[in-house]
Amino acid sequence: WEEKYRQYVSTLKQRIQTCDEVLSQ
């Protein structure tokens, strides 16, 4: 399950980064 967890975390980080970029514009 660790692999799925890692994938989930990386996807979450990408989402947060995208949100931050949109908010900062």
N, C-alpha and C positions, 0 to 999 in steps of 0.2 A: 504493500500500500504506500510505501515511501515514495515510489516513483510518481504515483498519482498525486500525492501531496505536493511534491516538488512542482509538478506541472501546474497544479492549482495555484500555488504561491507565485510562480513566475507569471502566470496569466493575470493574477490579481495585481502584481506590481506593474505590469504593462498597462492595465486599465487605469491605475492610479496615476501613472506618468502621463497618460493621454489626457486624463481629467485635469491634471495640473497645467498642462500645456494649453488646454482650451480656456481654463480660468485665467491664466496669466495674459492671454491675448487681449 
